[in-house]
Amino acid sequence: MSRFDVEVRIKPRPGLLDPQGKAVHHALESLGYDGVSEAKVGRLIALTVEAGSEADARDRVEQMCRKLLANPVTEDFSLRVTEAPAVTDGDG
Amino acid sequence: MSRFDVEVRIKPRPGLLDPQGKAVHHALESLGYDGVSEAKVGRLIALTVEAGSEADARDRVEQMCRKLLANPVTEDFSLRVTEAPAVTDGDG
């Protein structure tokens, strides 16, 4: 088993209301930042998981997304999987 | 002026409490997903901004992060800037 860092990027689906994004957009405008044509707010979840392979890690986290992390009705998610750097236990 | 897509990734600073991450971690465990050794929850903000250059877009969004989007005491942020795909207005 190896350790993998999985970054889950969850975004509101295009076309659906994104009240947080709207609030950020308005706040930026009222601070004088014009030239922002779109703002969307989503979530970023960083997991470290044990898995036999990169594909296995991806499968497991996709399942977690569907069951818990993302709302499939209103959100899209995508994953980035990288092998976690080895941990030195300091006892070798 | 060109349009740039800027992805702002905001994460809780290492070592600080991350109650959302803890909640996600516990929820995954109670659903039977063991082998998750860490879970952190942050925000993902996607902005589309007008700017003269990629460096200019980055500068402006870094300012927005410091003033509004991120909490510098508890959060770290990083940016990914890419040129936005050209919009076809359909009137050409």
N, CA and C atoms of all chains as a GROMACS GRO file, in nm:
protein
  552
    1MET      N    1   0.085  -0.120   0.000
    1MET     CA    2   0.000   0.000   0.000
    1MET      C    3   0.088   0.125   0.000
    2SER      N    4   0.047   0.223  -0.076
    2SER     CA    5   0.118   0.351  -0.078
    2SER      C    6   0.022   0.460  -0.032
    3ARG      N    7   0.080   0.573  -0.003
    3ARG     CA    8  -0.003   0.688   0.036
    3ARG      C    9  -0.015   0.783  -0.083
    4PHE      N   10  -0.136   0.832  -0.104
    4PHE     CA   11  -0.160   0.925  -0.215
    4PHE      C   12  -0.227   1.051  -0.162
    5ASP      N   13  -0.182   1.164  -0.214
    5ASP     CA   14  -0.251   1.290  -0.185
    5ASP      C   15  -0.355   1.311  -0.294
    6VAL      N   16  -0.478   1.328  -0.252
    6VAL     CA   17  -0.585   1.349  -0.348
    6VAL      C   18  -0.647   1.485  -0.323
    7GLU      N   19  -0.649   1.568  -0.425
    7GLU     CA   20  -0.710   1.698  -0.413
    7GLU      C   21  -0.845   1.692  -0.482
    8VAL      N   22  -0.949   1.719  -0.405
    8VAL     CA   23  -1.085   1.716  -0.460
    8VAL      C   24  -1.130   1.860  -0.482
    9ARG      N   25  -1.165   1.892  -0.604
    9ARG     CA   26  -1.208   2.028  -0.636
    9ARG      C   27  -1.356   2.022  -0.666
   10ILE      N   28  -1.435   2.089  -0.584
   10ILE     CA   29  -1.581   2.084  -0.596
   10ILE      C   30  -1.631   2.222  -0.635
   11LYS      N   31  -1.703   2.228  -0.748
   11LYS     CA   32  -1.751   2.357  -0.796
   11LYS      C   33  -1.901   2.353  -0.817
   12PRO      N   34  -1.970   2.466  -0.797
   12PRO     CA   35  -2.112   2.469  -0.831
   12PRO      C   36  -2.129   2.440  -0.980
   13ARG      N   37  -2.234   2.366  -1.016
   13ARG     CA   38  -2.256   2.337  -1.157
   13ARG      C   39  -2.286   2.464  -1.236
   14PRO      N   40  -2.232   2.469  -1.357
   14PRO     CA   41  -2.260   2.588  -1.441
   14PRO      C   42  -2.411   2.604  -1.457
   15GLY      N   43  -2.457   2.728  -1.448
   15GLY     CA   44  -2.599   2.754  -1.469
   15GLY      C   45  -2.679   2.752  -1.341
   16LEU      N   46  -2.625   2.692  -1.235
   16LEU     CA   47  -2.698   2.693  -1.108
   16LEU      C   48  -2.662   2.817  -1.028
   17LEU      N   49  -2.752   2.857  -0.941
   17LEU     CA   50  -2.727   2.971  -0.854
   17LEU      C   51  -2.603   2.946  -0.769
   18ASP      N   52  -2.524   3.049  -0.754
   18ASP     CA   53  -2.404   3.038  -0.670
   18ASP      C   54  -2.401   3.162  -0.581
   19PRO      N   55  -2.482   3.162  -0.473
   19PRO     CA   56  -2.494   3.283  -0.392
   19PRO      C   57  -2.361   3.328  -0.331
   20GLN      N   58  -2.275   3.232  -0.294
   20GLN     CA   59  -2.144   3.273  -0.240
   20GLN      C   60  -2.063   3.347  -0.346
   21GLY      N   61  -2.066   3.294  -0.468
   21GLY     CA   62  -1.993   3.359  -0.577
   21GLY      C   63  -2.045   3.499  -0.603
   22LYS      N   64  -2.177   3.513  -0.602
   22LYS     CA   65  -2.238   3.645  -0.622
   22LYS      C   66  -2.194   3.741  -0.513
   23ALA      N   67  -2.192   3.692  -0.389
   23ALA     CA   68  -2.153   3.778  -0.276
   23ALA      C   69  -2.008   3.823  -0.292
   24VAL      N   70  -1.921   3.731  -0.332
   24VAL     CA   71  -1.780   3.766  -0.353
   24VAL      C   72  -1.768   3.868  -0.465
   25HIS      N   73  -1.841   3.847  -0.573
   25HIS     CA   74  -1.836   3.938  -0.687
   25HIS      C   75  -1.877   4.080  -0.644
   26HIS      N   76  -1.989   4.089  -0.573
   26HIS     CA   77  -2.036   4.221  -0.528
   26HIS      C   78  -1.938   4.285  -0.431
   27ALA      N   79  -1.883   4.205  -0.341
   27ALA     CA   80  -1.789   4.260  -0.243
   27ALA      C   81  -1.665   4.314  -0.314
   28LEU      N   82  -1.616   4.241  -0.416
   28LEU     CA   83  -1.498   4.288  -0.491
   28LEU      C   84  -1.531   4.420  -0.560
   29GLU      N   85  -1.650   4.428  -0.620
   29GLU     CA   86  -1.687   4.552  -0.688
   29GLU      C   87  -1.695   4.668  -0.589
   30SER      N   88  -1.752   4.642  -0.471
   30SER     CA   89  -1.766   4.754  -0.378
   30SER      C   90  -1.631   4.793  -0.318
   31LEU      N   91  -1.531   4.706  -0.328
   31LEU     CA   92  -1.395   4.746  -0.287
   31LEU      C   93  -1.321   4.816  -0.400
   32GLY      N   94  -1.387   4.832  -0.515
   32GLY     CA   95  -1.324   4.905  -0.626
   32GLY      C   96  -1.256   4.815  -0.728
   33TYR      N   97  -1.267   4.684  -0.713
   33TYR     CA   98  -1.207   4.595  -0.812
   33TYR      C   99  -1.305   4.572  -0.925
   34ASP      N  100  -1.297   4.655  -1.028
   34ASP     CA  101  -1.381   4.627  -1.144
   34ASP      C  102  -1.301   4.536  -1.238
   35GLY      N  103  -1.363   4.496  -1.347
   35GLY     CA  104  -1.292   4.406  -1.438
   35GLY      C  105  -1.300   4.260  -1.397
   36VAL      N  106  -1.376   4.231  -1.292
   36VAL     CA  107  -1.400   4.090  -1.259
   36VAL      C  108  -1.531   4.052  -1.326
   37SER      N  109  -1.528   3.957  -1.420
   37SER     CA  110  -1.652   3.927  -1.491
   37SER      C  111  -1.721   3.804  -1.435
   38GLU      N  112  -1.652   3.727  -1.352
   38GLU     CA  113  -1.719   3.610  -1.296
   38GLU      C  114  -1.648   3.570  -1.167
   39ALA      N  115  -1.728   3.523  -1.070
   39ALA     CA  116  -1.670   3.470  -0.947
   39ALA      C  117  -1.752   3.349  -0.906
   40LYS      N  118  -1.687   3.239  -0.882
   40LYS     CA  119  -1.755   3.118  -0.837
   40LYS      C  120  -1.682   3.066  -0.713
   41VAL      N  121  -1.758   3.020  -0.617
   41VAL     CA  122  -1.697   2.970  -0.495
   41VAL      C  123  -1.729   2.822  -0.478
   42GLY      N  124  -1.626   2.745  -0.464
   42GLY     CA  125  -1.643   2.602  -0.441
   42GLY      C  126  -1.560   2.558  -0.322
   43ARG      N  127  -1.535   2.428  -0.312
   43ARG     CA  128  -1.457   2.375  -0.202
   43ARG      C  129  -1.338   2.298  -0.253
   44LEU      N  130  -1.237   2.294  -0.168
   44LEU     CA  131  -1.114   2.223  -0.200
   44LEU      C  132  -1.090   2.129  -0.083
   45ILE      N  133  -1.093   2.000  -0.109
   45ILE     CA  134  -1.072   1.904  -0.001
   45ILE      C  135  -0.945   1.826  -0.029
   46ALA      N  136  -0.852   1.831   0.062
   46ALA     CA  137  -0.726   1.758   0.044
   46ALA      C  138  -0.728   1.636   0.135
   47LEU      N  139  -0.718   1.518   0.072
   47LEU     CA  140  -0.717   1.393   0.149
   47LEU      C  141  -0.584   1.324   0.130
   48THR      N  142  -0.540   1.253   0.231
   48THR     CA  143  -0.429   1.160   0.216
   48THR      C  144  -0.484   1.021   0.242
   49VAL      N  145  -0.474   0.934   0.142
   49VAL     CA  146  -0.534   0.800   0.155
   49VAL      C  147  -0.432   0.692   0.125
   50GLU      N  148  -0.451   0.578   0.190
   50GLU     CA  149  -0.374   0.457   0.160
   50GLU      C  150  -0.444   0.384   0.047
   51ALA      N  151  -0.368   0.341  -0.053
   51ALA     CA  152  -0.430   0.263  -0.162
   51ALA      C  153  -0.322   0.184  -0.231
   52GLY      N  154  -0.366   0.080  -0.304
   52GLY     CA  155  -0.271  -0.006  -0.372
   52GLY      C  156  -0.209   0.058  -0.494
   53SER      N  157  -0.281   0.149  -0.556
   53SER     CA  158  -0.230   0.213  -0.677
   53SER      C  159  -0.299   0.348  -0.692
   54GLU      N  160  -0.249   0.427  -0.786
   54GLU     CA  161  -0.308   0.558  -0.810
   54GLU      C  162  -0.454   0.542  -0.855
   55ALA      N  163  -0.478   0.442  -0.941
   55ALA     CA  164  -0.614   0.421  -0.992
   55ALA      C  165  -0.708   0.381  -0.878
   56ASP      N  166  -0.656   0.298  -0.788
   56ASP     CA  167  -0.734   0.256  -0.673
   56ASP      C  168  -0.768   0.376  -0.583
   57ALA      N  169  -0.669   0.462  -0.560
   57ALA     CA  170  -0.691   0.582  -0.478
   57ALA      C  171  -0.800   0.667  -0.542
   58ARG      N  172  -0.792   0.684  -0.674
   58ARG     CA  173  -0.890   0.766  -0.744
   58ARG      C  174  -1.031   0.705  -0.732
   59ASP      N  175  -1.041   0.575  -0.750
   59ASP     CA  176  -1.171   0.507  -0.737
   59ASP      C  177  -1.232   0.530  -0.599
   60ARG      N  178  -1.148   0.511  -0.497
   60ARG     CA  179  -1.203   0.522  -0.361
   60ARG      C  180  -1.250   0.664  -0.334
   61VAL      N  181  -1.170   0.764  -0.376
   61VAL     CA  182  -1.210   0.902  -0.346
   61VAL      C  183  -1.331   0.943  -0.430
   62GLU      N  184  -1.342   0.890  -0.551
   62GLU     CA  185  -1.463   0.918  -0.631
   62GLU      C  186  -1.588   0.868  -0.558
   63GLN      N  187  -1.577   0.750  -0.500
   63GLN     CA  188  -1.688   0.696  -0.420
   63GLN      C  189  -1.721   0.787  -0.302
   64MET      N  190  -1.614   0.832  -0.232
   64MET     CA  191  -1.637   0.922  -0.116
   64MET      C  192  -1.708   1.049  -0.161
   65CYS      N  193  -1.670   1.100  -0.279
   65CYS     CA  194  -1.734   1.222  -0.330
   65CYS      C  195  -1.881   1.198  -0.353
   66ARG      N  196  -1.912   1.084  -0.417
   66ARG     CA  197  -2.052   1.058  -0.449
   66ARG      C  198  -2.134   1.033  -0.323
   67LYS      N  199  -2.072   0.974  -0.221
   67LYS     CA  200  -2.148   0.942  -0.100
   67LYS      C  201  -2.154   1.055   0.000
   68LEU      N  202  -2.049   1.137   0.005
   68LEU     CA  203  -2.042   1.233   0.116
   68LEU      C  204  -1.995   1.373   0.076
   69LEU      N  205  -1.886   1.379  -0.001
   69LEU     CA  206  -1.816   1.508  -0.011
   69LEU      C  207  -1.886   1.609  -0.103
   70ALA      N  208  -1.943   1.562  -0.211
   70ALA     CA  209  -2.005   1.654  -0.307
   70ALA      C  210  -2.154   1.627  -0.316
   71ASN      N  211  -2.229   1.727  -0.355
   71ASN     CA  212  -2.372   1.711  -0.382
   71ASN      C  213  -2.390   1.693  -0.532
   72PRO      N  214  -2.424   1.572  -0.575
   72PRO     CA  215  -2.425   1.545  -0.719
   72PRO      C  216  -2.530   1.626  -0.795
   73VAL      N  217  -2.629   1.678  -0.723
   73VAL     CA  218  -2.734   1.755  -0.791
   73VAL      C  219  -2.686   1.895  -0.826
   74THR      N  220  -2.604   1.953  -0.738
   74THR     CA  221  -2.570   2.093  -0.757
   74THR      C  222  -2.421   2.117  -0.782
   75GLU      N  223  -2.340   2.013  -0.769
   75GLU     CA  224  -2.196   2.035  -0.777
   75GLU      C  225  -2.126   1.937  -0.871
   76ASP      N  226  -2.020   1.983  -0.932
   76ASP     CA  227  -1.932   1.896  -1.009
   76ASP      C  228  -1.802   1.880  -0.930
   77PHE      N  229  -1.740   1.764  -0.942
   77PHE     CA  230  -1.611   1.752  -0.875
   77PHE      C  231  -1.507   1.695  -0.971
   78SER      N  232  -1.382   1.727  -0.942
   78SER     CA  233  -1.273   1.665  -1.017
   78SER      C  234  -1.160   1.634  -0.919
   79LEU      N  235  -1.077   1.539  -0.955
   79LEU     CA  236  -0.973   1.491  -0.864
   79LEU      C  237  -0.835   1.510  -0.925
   80ARG      N  238  -0.738   1.537  -0.838
   80ARG     CA  239  -0.597   1.529  -0.878
   80ARG      C  240  -0.528   1.436  -0.780
   81VAL      N  241  -0.470   1.331  -0.832
   81VAL     CA  242  -0.407   1.231  -0.745
   81VAL      C  243  -0.257   1.236  -0.766
   82THR      N  244  -0.182   1.246  -0.658
   82THR     CA  245  -0.036   1.238  -0.668
   82THR      C  246   0.015   1.150  -0.556
   83GLU      N  247   0.125   1.083  -0.581
   83GLU     CA  248   0.180   0.998  -0.476
   83GLU      C  249   0.233   1.088  -0.365
   84ALA      N  250   0.200   1.052  -0.240
   84ALA     CA  251   0.243   1.136  -0.128
   84ALA      C  252   0.392   1.120  -0.107
   85PRO      N  253   0.460   1.228  -0.069
   85PRO     CA  254   0.602   1.216  -0.039
   85PRO      C  255   0.623   1.120   0.077
   86ALA      N  256   0.729   1.043   0.070
   86ALA     CA  257   0.758   0.945   0.175
   86ALA      C  258   0.775   1.015   0.309
   87VAL      N  259   0.724   0.954   0.412
   87VAL     CA  260   0.738   1.010   0.546
   87VAL      C  261   0.860   0.947   0.612
   88THR      N  262   0.948   1.030   0.662
   88THR     CA  263   1.063   0.977   0.737
   88THR      C  264   1.022   0.969   0.883
   89ASP      N  265   1.029   0.850   0.938
   89ASP     CA  266   0.983   0.833   1.076
   89ASP      C  267   1.086   0.883   1.176
   90GLY      N  268   1.206   0.904   1.132
   90GLY     CA  269   1.309   0.951   1.224
   90GLY      C  270   1.361   0.842   1.314
   91ASP      N  271   1.320   0.716   1.290
   91ASP     CA  272   1.369   0.608   1.375
   91ASP      C  273   1.460   0.512   1.297
   92GLY      N  274   1.498   0.552   1.178
   92GLY     CA  275   1.583   0.465   1.097
   92GLY      C  276   1.726   0.507   1.109
   93MET      N  277  -0.629   4.477  -2.326
   93MET     CA  278  -0.669   4.399  -2.208
   93MET      C  279  -0.714   4.260  -2.252
   94SER      N  280  -0.673   4.159  -2.175
   94SER     CA  281  -0.716   4.022  -2.202
   94SER      C  282  -0.792   3.970  -2.081
   95ARG      N  283  -0.858   3.859  -2.101
   95ARG     CA  284  -0.929   3.797  -1.989
   95ARG      C  285  -0.850   3.676  -1.938
   96PHE      N  286  -0.839   3.668  -1.807
   96PHE     CA  287  -0.766   3.558  -1.746
   96PHE      C  288  -0.856   3.484  -1.646
   97ASP      N  289  -0.845   3.353  -1.649
   97ASP     CA  290  -0.910   3.272  -1.547
   97ASP      C  291  -0.811   3.252  -1.432
   98VAL      N  292  -0.852   3.290  -1.314
   98VAL     CA  293  -0.764   3.275  -1.198
   98VAL      C  294  -0.832   3.182  -1.097
   99GLU      N  295  -0.761   3.078  -1.062
   99GLU     CA  296  -0.813   2.985  -0.964
   99GLU      C  297  -0.740   3.012  -0.832
  100VAL      N  298  -0.818   3.047  -0.731
  100VAL     CA  299  -0.762   3.076  -0.599
  100VAL      C  300  -0.787   2.956  -0.510
  101ARG      N  301  -0.680   2.901  -0.456
  101ARG     CA  302  -0.692   2.783  -0.370
  101ARG      C  303  -0.657   2.826  -0.230
  102ILE      N  304  -0.754   2.819  -0.141
  102ILE     CA  305  -0.735   2.868  -0.005
  102ILE      C  306  -0.742   2.749   0.090
  103LYS      N  307  -0.636   2.732   0.168
  103LYS     CA  308  -0.629   2.618   0.259
  103LYS      C  309  -0.602   2.665   0.400
  104PRO      N  310  -0.656   2.593   0.500
  104PRO     CA  311  -0.618   2.626   0.638
  104PRO      C  312  -0.468   2.608   0.656
  105ARG      N  313  -0.406   2.697   0.732
  105ARG     CA  314  -0.260   2.686   0.755
  105ARG      C  315  -0.227   2.558   0.829
  106PRO      N  316  -0.116   2.496   0.790
  106PRO     CA  317  -0.076   2.374   0.860
  106PRO      C  318  -0.060   2.402   1.010
  107GLY      N  319  -0.106   2.309   1.092
  107GLY     CA  320  -0.090   2.327   1.235
  107GLY      C  321  -0.208   2.395   1.301
  108LEU      N  322  -0.291   2.464   1.222
  108LEU     CA  323  -0.407   2.528   1.283
  108LEU      C  324  -0.525   2.432   1.283
  109LEU      N  325  -0.616   2.454   1.375
  109LEU     CA  326  -0.737   2.372   1.380
  109LEU      C  327  -0.813   2.382   1.249
  110ASP      N  328  -0.866   2.268   1.205
  110ASP     CA  329  -0.946   2.267   1.084
  110ASP      C  330  -1.070   2.183   1.114
  111PRO      N  331  -1.169   2.245   1.182
  111PRO     CA  332  -1.285   2.167   1.227
  111PRO      C  333  -1.361   2.102   1.111
  112GLN      N  334  -1.368   2.171   0.996
  112GLN     CA  335  -1.437   2.110   0.881
  112GLN      C  336  -1.364   1.984   0.836
  113GLY      N  337  -1.231   1.992   0.833
  113GLY     CA  338  -1.153   1.876   0.792
  113GLY      C  339  -1.172   1.760   0.889
  114LYS      N  340  -1.174   1.792   1.018
  114LYS     CA  341  -1.196   1.688   1.120
  114LYS      C  342  -1.332   1.623   1.100
  115ALA      N  343  -1.434   1.706   1.073
  115ALA     CA  344  -1.570   1.652   1.055
  115ALA      C  345  -1.574   1.558   0.935
  116VAL      N  346  -1.509   1.600   0.825
  116VAL     CA  347  -1.506   1.517   0.704
  116VAL      C  348  -1.434   1.385   0.735
  117HIS      N  349  -1.322   1.394   0.805
  117HIS     CA  350  -1.245   1.275   0.840
  117HIS      C  351  -1.330   1.176   0.921
  118HIS      N  352  -1.397   1.227   1.023
  118HIS     CA  353  -1.481   1.139   1.106
  118HIS      C  354  -1.596   1.081   1.026
  119ALA      N  355  -1.658   1.163   0.941
  119ALA     CA  356  -1.772   1.114   0.862
  119ALA      C  357  -1.727   1.003   0.768
  120LEU      N  358  -1.609   1.019   0.707
  120LEU     CA  359  -1.559   0.914   0.617
  120LEU      C  360  -1.534   0.785   0.695
  121GLU      N  361  -1.475   0.799   0.814
  121GLU     CA  362  -1.451   0.680   0.895
  121GLU      C  363  -1.581   0.610   0.931
  122SER      N  364  -1.683   0.690   0.967
  122SER     CA  365  -1.807   0.624   1.010
  122SER      C  366  -1.881   0.564   0.890
  123LEU      N  367  -1.848   0.605   0.770
  123LEU     CA  368  -1.903   0.538   0.650
  123LEU      C  369  -1.820   0.416   0.611
  124GLY      N  370  -1.716   0.390   0.687
  124GLY     CA  371  -1.638   0.270   0.659
  124GLY      C  372  -1.514   0.293   0.575
  125TYR      N  373  -1.486   0.418   0.541
  125TYR     CA  374  -1.365   0.445   0.464
  125TYR      C  375  -1.246   0.460   0.559
  126ASP      N  376  -1.176   0.350   0.582
  126ASP     CA  377  -1.056   0.367   0.663
  126ASP      C  378  -0.939   0.391   0.565
  127GLY      N  379  -0.823   0.413   0.619
  127GLY     CA  380  -0.709   0.439   0.532
  127GLY      C  381  -0.699   0.585   0.489
  128VAL      N  382  -0.787   0.670   0.544
  128VAL     CA  383  -0.771   0.813   0.519
  128VAL      C  384  -0.691   0.869   0.636
  129SER      N  385  -0.571   0.921   0.608
  129SER     CA  386  -0.490   0.965   0.721
  129SER      C  387  -0.501   1.114   0.744
  130GLU      N  388  -0.555   1.189   0.647
  130GLU     CA  389  -0.567   1.332   0.668
  130GLU      C  390  -0.677   1.387   0.579
  131ALA      N  391  -0.752   1.486   0.631
  131ALA     CA  392  -0.853   1.554   0.550
  131ALA      C  393  -0.850   1.701   0.586
  132LYS      N  394  -0.837   1.784   0.485
  132LYS     CA  395  -0.839   1.928   0.509
  132LYS      C  396  -0.941   1.990   0.415
  133VAL      N  397  -1.014   2.087   0.466
  133VAL     CA  398  -1.115   2.150   0.382
  133VAL      C  399  -1.081   2.297   0.364
  134GLY      N  400  -1.073   2.337   0.240
  134GLY     CA  401  -1.048   2.476   0.208
  134GLY      C  402  -1.149   2.527   0.107
  135ARG      N  403  -1.117   2.638   0.043
  135ARG     CA  404  -1.209   2.694  -0.057
  135ARG      C  405  -1.139   2.708  -0.191
  136LEU      N  406  -1.221   2.705  -0.294
  136LEU     CA  407  -1.171   2.717  -0.430
  136LEU      C  408  -1.251   2.830  -0.492
  137ILE      N  409  -1.185   2.938  -0.528
  137ILE     CA  410  -1.257   3.052  -0.587
  137ILE      C  411  -1.208   3.071  -0.729
  138ALA      N  412  -1.301   3.066  -0.823
  138ALA     CA  413  -1.264   3.084  -0.964
  138ALA      C  414  -1.309   3.222  -1.008
  139LEU      N  415  -1.212   3.303  -1.051
  139LEU     CA  416  -1.243   3.439  -1.096
  139LEU      C  417  -1.207   3.451  -1.243
  140THR      N  418  -1.281   3.532  -1.316
  140THR     CA  419  -1.240   3.572  -1.449
  140THR      C  420  -1.217   3.722  -1.445
  141VAL      N  421  -1.094   3.765  -1.474
  141VAL     CA  422  -1.061   3.907  -1.460
  141VAL      C  423  -0.999   3.961  -1.589
  142GLU      N  424  -1.023   4.090  -1.611
  142GLU     CA  425  -0.958   4.162  -1.720
  142GLU      C  426  -0.825   4.215  -1.670
  143ALA      N  427  -0.719   4.196  -1.747
  143ALA     CA  428  -0.590   4.250  -1.706
  143ALA      C  429  -0.501   4.264  -1.828
  144GLY      N  430  -0.397   4.348  -1.813
  144GLY     CA  431  -0.308   4.372  -1.925
  144GLY      C  432  -0.216   4.254  -1.955
  145SER      N  433  -0.184   4.177  -1.853
  145SER     CA  434  -0.093   4.065  -1.871
  145SER      C  435  -0.121   3.963  -1.761
  146GLU      N  436  -0.060   3.846  -1.777
  146GLU     CA  437  -0.079   3.742  -1.677
  146GLU      C  438  -0.026   3.789  -1.541
  147ALA      N  439   0.090   3.857  -1.543
  147ALA     CA  440   0.150   3.904  -1.418
  147ALA      C  441   0.058   4.007  -1.350
  148ASP      N  442  -0.003   4.092  -1.433
  148ASP     CA  443  -0.094   4.193  -1.382
  148ASP      C  444  -0.217   4.126  -1.318
  149ALA      N  445  -0.271   4.024  -1.386
  149ALA     CA  446  -0.387   3.950  -1.332
  149ALA      C  447  -0.351   3.890  -1.197
  150ARG      N  448  -0.232   3.830  -1.190
  150ARG     CA  449  -0.188   3.767  -1.065
  150ARG      C  450  -0.176   3.870  -0.952
  151ASP      N  451  -0.115   3.985  -0.984
  151ASP     CA  452  -0.101   4.091  -0.884
  151ASP      C  453  -0.236   4.134  -0.829
  152ARG      N  454  -0.330   4.157  -0.921
  152ARG     CA  455  -0.460   4.207  -0.877
  152ARG      C  456  -0.531   4.105  -0.789
  153VAL      N  457  -0.526   3.978  -0.829
  153VAL     CA  458  -0.599   3.878  -0.750
  153VAL      C  459  -0.529   3.854  -0.616
  154GLU      N  460  -0.395   3.865  -0.613
  154GLU     CA  461  -0.325   3.854  -0.484
  154GLU      C  462  -0.373   3.962  -0.388
  155GLN      N  463  -0.390   4.084  -0.440
  155GLN     CA  464  -0.444   4.194  -0.359
  155GLN      C  465  -0.584   4.160  -0.307
  156MET      N  466  -0.670   4.108  -0.399
  156MET     CA  467  -0.806   4.072  -0.359
  156MET      C  468  -0.804   3.968  -0.248
  157CYS      N  469  -0.710   3.873  -0.258
  157CYS     CA  470  -0.700   3.769  -0.156
  157CYS      C  471  -0.664   3.830  -0.022
  158ARG      N  472  -0.565   3.922  -0.025
  158ARG     CA  473  -0.521   3.980   0.102
  158ARG      C  474  -0.630   4.068   0.164
  159LYS      N  475  -0.710   4.136   0.076
  159LYS     CA  476  -0.811   4.228   0.129
  159LYS      C  477  -0.943   4.160   0.163
  160LEU      N  478  -0.977   4.055   0.090
  160LEU     CA  479  -1.112   4.002   0.106
  160LEU      C  480  -1.123   3.850   0.109
  161LEU      N  481  -1.054   3.784   0.016
  161LEU     CA  482  -1.090   3.643  -0.009
  161LEU      C  483  -1.035   3.547   0.096
  162ALA      N  484  -0.914   3.574   0.144
  162ALA     CA  485  -0.852   3.481   0.238
  162ALA      C  486  -0.829   3.551   0.372
  163ASN      N  487  -0.822   3.474   0.476
  163ASN     CA  488  -0.787   3.526   0.608
  163ASN      C  489  -0.639   3.499   0.630
  164PRO      N  490  -0.556   3.606   0.625
  164PRO     CA  491  -0.411   3.585   0.629
  164PRO      C  492  -0.362   3.523   0.760
  165VAL      N  493  -0.443   3.530   0.865
  165VAL     CA  494  -0.400   3.476   0.994
  165VAL      C  495  -0.415   3.324   0.995
  166THR      N  496  -0.519   3.274   0.931
  166THR     CA  497  -0.550   3.132   0.944
  166THR      C  498  -0.539   3.054   0.813
  167GLU      N  499  -0.521   3.125   0.703
  167GLU     CA  500  -0.526   3.055   0.574
  167GLU      C  501  -0.407   3.091   0.485
  168ASP      N  502  -0.368   2.994   0.403
  168ASP     CA  503  -0.271   3.018   0.297
  168ASP      C  504  -0.345   3.014   0.165
  169PHE      N  505  -0.297   3.094   0.069
  169PHE     CA  506  -0.361   3.084  -0.063
  169PHE      C  507  -0.256   3.070  -0.171
  170SER      N  508  -0.298   3.010  -0.281
  170SER     CA  509  -0.211   3.006  -0.399
  170SER      C  510  -0.298   3.027  -0.521
  171LEU      N  511  -0.236   3.074  -0.628
  171LEU     CA  512  -0.310   3.112  -0.748
  171LEU      C  513  -0.263   3.031  -0.868
  172ARG      N  514  -0.357   3.002  -0.958
  172ARG     CA  515  -0.321   2.951  -1.090
  172ARG      C  516  -0.386   3.040  -1.192
  173VAL      N  517  -0.304   3.102  -1.276
  173VAL     CA  518  -0.356   3.197  -1.374
  173VAL      C  519  -0.344   3.137  -1.514
  174THR      N  520  -0.452   3.137  -1.589
  174THR     CA  521  -0.446   3.093  -1.729
  174THR      C  522  -0.524   3.191  -1.813
  175GLU      N  523  -0.481   3.208  -1.938
  175GLU     CA  524  -0.555   3.299  -2.025
  175GLU      C  525  -0.692   3.238  -2.053
  176ALA      N  526  -0.796   3.319  -2.043
  176ALA     CA  527  -0.932   3.268  -2.065
  176ALA      C  528  -0.952   3.240  -2.213
  177PRO      N  529  -1.025   3.133  -2.245
  177PRO     CA  530  -1.054   3.107  -2.386
  177PRO      C  531  -1.133   3.225  -2.444
  178ALA      N  532  -1.105   3.256  -2.570
  178ALA     CA  533  -1.173   3.368  -2.635
  178ALA      C  534  -1.323   3.342  -2.638
  179VAL      N  535  -1.401   3.448  -2.613
  179VAL     CA  536  -1.546   3.436  -2.618
  179VAL      C  537  -1.591   3.476  -2.758
  180THR      N  538  -1.667   3.390  -2.821
  180THR     CA  539  -1.723   3.426  -2.952
  180THR      C  540  -1.857   3.492  -2.926
  181ASP      N  541  -1.869   3.615  -2.970
  181ASP     CA  542  -1.993   3.687  -2.942
  181ASP      C  543  -2.106   3.643  -3.033
  182GLY      N  544  -2.071   3.575  -3.138
  182GLY     CA  545  -2.175   3.530  -3.231
  182GLY      C  546  -2.225   3.641  -3.322
  183ASP      N  547  -2.154   3.756  -3.317
  183ASP     CA  548  -2.199   3.866  -3.403
  183ASP      C  549  -2.095   3.897  -3.510
  184GLY      N  550  -1.999   3.808  -3.529
  184GLY     CA  551  -1.896   3.834  -3.629
  184GLY      C  552  -1.926   3.756  -3.754
   0.00000   0.00000   0.00000
